[in-house]
Amino acid sequence: MKINMEYFRYKQKAFTLLEVLVALAVLTMGLGTVIKVAGTQASQLSYLKDKTVALWIANNKASEVQLDNWPETGTSSGQEIMANQEWRWELKVSNTADKDLRRLDIHVSRVNNEGEPIVRFIAFTGNRSSNTSIP
């Protein structure tokens, strides 16, 4: 009995159905993971943008208070528009152990968000009219 080797050499020219299904399953799992990661990064990007803008507002408010005269202790609040969004800030000025130093606690959140603030910022300001000298 003579076996024709040419027949076996060129018999398989395409993938089998099982090979195609396995390849599609692997591709589907890989693409699912890529889509999930891309969605997570998109939401993180939005959060980081909001956090950055809120930090700018807190820095601006701290600079305003530090440039003004000696701030009175107490709480104040207000709203600002930055990056085409409305933001709410709350400022609490409190005394410290040093009589010429005041603590500024600034909380910034979105106007429509009643939950936790996006940024909690702490700064200090000194009494410029104090006559104390540094040696």
KAFEN-V638823 format. One record per residue. BURIAL is I if it has 16 or more other C-alpha atoms within 10 Angstrom, else O. Layout:
BEGIN
BURIAL
BURIAL
END
This chain:
BEGIN
O
O
O
O
O
O
O
O
O
O
O
O
O
O
O
O
O
O
O
O
O
O
O
O
O
O
O
O
O
O
O
O
O
O
O
O
O
O
O
O
O
O
O
O
O
O
O
O
O
I
I
O
I
I
I
O
I
I
O
O
I
I
O
O
I
I
O
O
O
I
I
O
O
O
O
O
O
O
O
O
O
O
O
O
O
O
I
I
I
I
I
I
I
I
O
O
O
O
O
I
I
I
I
I
I
I
I
I
I
I
O
O
O
O
O
O
I
I
I
I
I
O
I
I
I
I
O
O
O
O
O
O
O
O
O
END
